[in-house]
Amino acid sequence: MAKEPSIVQIKGIREGLMVSFGDADWEALTSALINQIDERPTFYQSARMALDVGSHALHVAELASFRDILSEHGITLWAVLSGSSTTEQTAQNLGLATRISKPKPVETIEAAEAIPDDKALWIQHTLRSGTRIEFSGNVVVFGDVNPGAEIVAGGSVLVWGRLRGFVHAGAEGNEEAVVGALEFSPMQLRIAGKIAVSPKKNSKGNVEIAKWKDGNLIAEPWKSG
């Protein structure tokens, strides 16, 4: 079952994480974000966050309080974007940026780098923030996928390392695609047209495979044969 859109949207950017707030009230928005952080504290630890609050008009007490809460969770709030002049002035008074640089061109892996017979793209290095990989077949990464990195594959995705970025497997509508990693902690998993937060980490440290089954995203230890 597909999840309803969240009032808090999170994506990776070159400078860290970009969080965009919807039209709900400020308390509901901040609570929703903190709940997400509490669910996966390891992922957010030491993150740099830019916050787009839309038209919310915020004063120093509100924004400073939320900045301090983020700091208690190990997160650095460095920028606040807003259509409100009040919020912009508040952010500037707190020493926060109110603009972020335009994204630099992302790294794209061309199909020529794939192994034609296997219809697979082999990447033998860690994918850093700002990297976007697009390929029509399967993608195999020998390294980590860091926060802010993104993989879009027509087939399955296997990460021989830590998966902490964004992954869209089965991007051409293949609901049989799977996502596997030595360590699961992605910001978002998407298989075909379905989106879900990542499965909870397997404490046993086994390779995990995520796939859709009976309308639900499940993660289970990989078994040979």
Summary of the structure (lengths in Angstrom):
residues: 225
radius of gyration: 18.7
end to end distance: 29.0
largest distance: 60.9
contacts: 714
relative contact order: 0.11
helix: 19%
strand: 36%
